[in-house]
Amino acid sequence: MEPSGLVGKAFAVYAKDLRLELRTKYAFNTIMMFGVTTLAVVSFSLGQSGLPPRLLAALFWIVVFFSAMAALAQVFTREEEAGTALALRLTADPNAVYLGKLLFNLTLLITLSVIITPLFFIFTDAATGNLLLFVMVLALGVLALCAATTLVAAIISKAAVKGALFAVLSFPILLLPLMLLVTASDSVLMGRGVSDILAPIQGLFAYTVVMVTASALLFKFVWKE
């Protein structure tokens, strides 16, 4: 398939999911309600003063992780529940489906990040001196989370207990990037520079490349099963 054809078909899958989401707002409302509520409750319980950067970094990525688990599984579940998965299998290229679903999950997590990140700094009174560096780490984290969970969402789409199974299967895969993200975010919140977080950044980039490549290669077998 020509690259332009692949991109066009992937965008068609993405646009279909986005139109449906804008109509129902199910995944968006789920991810926002869970993220904002969890962040508010945890930060108010812990208080704003005296929280070490390591705890703040862990708090932020715990909120992002569980918010993602609450909604990202819906990207394939919705197709199965609506009965349109078979039609999509017969008419769409698996690579286009994977890329379209990946883009949709990225849109959800980017939207969550845009809302959650300012609230995180407001609620926790975290240092904002390296805000741009924090955003860079956040962008890599969003890519890593979506790269790992999109294939898992396809695997569990036919399971009876989708939400619980999605979190159970995703956590071992995401343990390494979450540890790297907490380490990098901790250093950023402590005011350190790029050189101090170079190792976790390189690890996150390598992880994302490997996961996207492996998922793209394996997705057609999962999707056609």
Stockholm file with secondary structure:
# STOCKHOLM 1.0

chainA/1-225         MEPSGLVGKAFAVYAKDLRLELRTKYAFNTIMMFGVTTLAVVSFSLGQSGLPPRLLAALFWIVVFFSAMAALAQVFTREEEAGTALALRLTADPNAVYLGKLLFNLTLLITLSVIITPLFFIFTDAATGNLLLFVMVLALGVLALCAATTLVAAIISKAAVKGALFAVLSFPILLLPLMLLVTASDSVLMGRGVSDILAPIQGLFAYTVVMVTASALLFKFVWKE
#=GR chainA/1-225 SS CCHHHHHHHHHHHHHHHHHHHHHHCHHHHHHHHHHHHHHHHHHHHHCSTTCCHHHHHHHHHHHHHHHHHHHTTHHHHHHHHHTCHHHHHHHSCHHHHHHHHHHHHHHHHHHHHHHHHHHHHHHHCCCCTTHHHHHHHHHHHHHHHHHHHHHHHHHTTTSSSHHHHHHHHHHHHHHHHHHHHHHHHHHHHTTCCGGGGHHHHHHHHHHHHHHHHHHHHHHHHHHHC
#=GC SS_cons         CCHHHHHHHHHHHHHHHHHHHHHHCHHHHHHHHHHHHHHHHHHHHHCSTTCCHHHHHHHHHHHHHHHHHHHTTHHHHHHHHHTCHHHHHHHSCHHHHHHHHHHHHHHHHHHHHHHHHHHHHHHHCCCCTTHHHHHHHHHHHHHHHHHHHHHHHHHTTTSSSHHHHHHHHHHHHHHHHHHHHHHHHHHHHTTCCGGGGHHHHHHHHHHHHHHHHHHHHHHHHHHHC
//
